[in-house]
Amino acid sequence: MYSIEIDNISKSYGKTAAVRDISLKVETGEIFGLIGPDGAGKTTLFRIMTTLMMPDSGKGRICGLDMVKDYFMIRKKIGYMPGKFSLYQDLSVKENLEFFATLFGTTVEDSYQTIKEIYSQIEPFRDRRAGKLSGGMKQKLALCCALVHKPSVLFLDEPTTGVDAVSRKEFWNMLGRIRESGVTVFVSTPYMDEAALCDRLALIKEGSIIGTGTPSSLVKAYPHRMLSVKAGRMYPLLKKLRETPGVISCFSFGDSHHVAYDATRTDSRSIVEEAVRAGFPDCTAKEITPGIEDCFMQLSRKWTTQD
Amino acid sequence: MKEFVASIRKEFLHIFRDKRTILIVMIMPVVQIILFGFAISTEVNEVRVAVCGDLSDPQVDKIVDRISHNKYLTVNMMISDPEEIEGLFRRNMADVAVCFERNFDKELRSSGKATVHITGDGSDPNTARIITGYVTGVIQEIQTEITASLTGGQQVSMSPVVQLMYNPAMKSSYNFVPGVMGLILMLICSMMTAVSIVKEKETGTLELLLVSPVRPQWIILSKMMPYLALSAVNFASILLLSHFVMEVPVNGSLLLLSAVALVFVVASLAIGLLISVISSTQKVALMISGMGLTMPTMIFSGIIFPCESMPEILQWFSDIIPAKWFIIMVKKIMIQGDGLGSIVKELSILTGMAAVFLAVSIKSFRTRLK
């Protein structure tokens, strides 16, 4: 049973293609992550799926309803939290929540059970204007407003952008519990570390899906082996590593470099030796399992060279 | 229905929580009426008349006496030489000068002809015209009497008596009260509605409203309601102010006047909605309603410049300004006390405009984003 099925969706603004031929299937009750950098077309895809925009071509079904023809029915069944904080800043927490509850034909009391867990955290501030809330609280309020009518599919467009690390973690815990209540969650994020928390992922770049699968299947499909390399002078090392034979790619990753190499042509020891010879005597390397970001880099490189 | 009520409530909260909006909406009409009423008055009061002539001459004395007894005129200065007039005007010590020729009485009796020079201060042509008109009127009146006394009432003479109907005192408030009413209702309904919808576009809340199962027509209507209510308050406050402070009468039916205002308000709301469809930011909406609506309304609706004295092309242009028709009707009802019969043409034009604007704007309001 699929909550979201879209087929060859395309959309362009003038001559710029924002979304190209995207097909996705999202099962009911899973957290599906749409991972990609800013400007990849995530928000456009959200707007198409939430019936805010018409695709130029392609078709889709949300909760089994046609995206274009039954858009009005779909609007009753989905919850949407846009990327930008979009509540009324001059209304209080309570007023915002009550307004959206009424808009969807319900009341806060009726759906209190659904939102209780999140709402209880902001309830002490219910008379405060939404504009005066902190980032984390704004996000909780927005989530409450999106959940207040008990939607079957929840669309969250970059919900954790601009939110501190602790609140982000809390937020993902909440998403886990929302999924347990049977709601399908479609979430986008530019943060690769959040990707691992999704049930399934789609990686998007420049409007195209470059890979889909569960986090572990994506990692498993990673074709190369990977080293985490460190040395005193990091930037010259990066340039040196990229020139080393057998190295496929090398990216800077926080305090180390992630080096993908072809195991048939070279190995960890010869890469380090090569670096030591080139003037990096303190160079060390450690074999690691690649992360989602490494997969994204690899898939995006592959996609670019194919194109 | 509950959704609709909640939306209206929300809209009122927005207005009441934004002090600037409420200030503009509630204070502006009062300020404008008072400003137009007292600062931009075209009425002429206490005209200072300088007289040049021989007061011992009986006819001159009689005329000067009559001038000084006029309600609007006061003789404040006697001068001996007409050359002094320019200096008086320059120092702003007189508004008009009246010069009698030498031996005025004698000339009048012997030849039946004597000359009076009336010199007005043309640096303000409108006022000068009104003032010289007053003085001429006084002199003409006296002339008939003199003619009668000299010829023993034999000679027939015509004396035109000019009277301004509906506004005998030539109060400018009779002109600007309908004008300001049109301007304010237009501003509040169009500008405020446009800005309030565009604001939701800007903050992204419109996206949330659109994905809700509420029909867009209801969203729009709920946005219009508070401004409709505010317009009613303004309409009442303008009427009260103009009645008690400016002493402008409501000669016709108040009910008809309110009905006409309602049609105009609906037209203005629809225009506001149209503006909000075109513009993507509040700035653009303000620009469009300022340059594209307020200015043409001020210029072409006849508040400041009479439409009849415009070139023909501009007169045609003024026909598409809803405020023009509204102001004509208000003048007819308020000042002339006319009934429905005499405003049928204007009312049908305005109703037509309201219907077209409303249909176009609701049609073009999208249920999706662009």
Contacts between the chains, C-beta under 8 A, distances in Angstrom:
chain1	res1	chain2	res2	distance
A	47	B	207	7.8
A	47	B	369	6.2
A	50	B	211	5.2
A	51	B	211	6.8
A	51	B	368	7.1
A	52	B	207	6.1
A	52	B	210	5.9
A	52	B	211	6.2
A	52	B	368	5.5
A	52	B	369	4.9
A	53	B	368	5.7
A	53	B	369	5.5
A	54	B	368	6.3
A	71	B	367	7.8
A	72	B	213	6.7
A	75	B	211	5.3
A	75	B	212	6.3
A	75	B	213	4.8
A	76	B	213	4.4
A	78	B	211	7.0
A	80	B	207	7.5
A	80	B	208	6.9
A	80	B	211	4.9
A	82	B	204	5.4
A	82	B	207	5.3
A	82	B	208	7.0
A	84	B	203	7.9
A	84	B	204	4.7
A	85	B	204	7.7
A	86	B	203	6.2
A	86	B	204	3.5
A	86	B	205	5.0
A	86	B	207	6.1
A	86	B	208	5.5
A	87	B	205	6.8
A	87	B	208	7.7
A	88	B	10	7.1
A	88	B	14	7.3
A	88	B	203	7.9
A	88	B	205	6.2
A	89	B	203	7.3
A	90	B	13	7.3
A	90	B	14	6.1
A	90	B	17	4.6
A	90	B	18	6.8
A	91	B	10	6.9
A	91	B	13	6.1
A	91	B	14	7.9
A	91	B	17	8.0
A	95	B	10	7.5
A	95	B	13	6.9
A	98	B	6	7.5
A	99	B	6	5.7
A	99	B	7	7.8
A	99	B	10	5.3
A	100	B	208	7.3
A	100	B	212	7.5
A	102	B	2	5.7
A	102	B	3	5.7
A	102	B	6	3.9
A	103	B	3	5.5
A	103	B	6	6.8
A	103	B	7	7.6
A	103	B	209	7.4
A	103	B	212	4.5
A	103	B	213	7.8
A	103	B	214	5.5
A	104	B	212	5.9
A	104	B	213	6.4
A	105	B	2	7.5
A	105	B	3	7.0
A	105	B	213	7.1
A	145	B	208	7.6
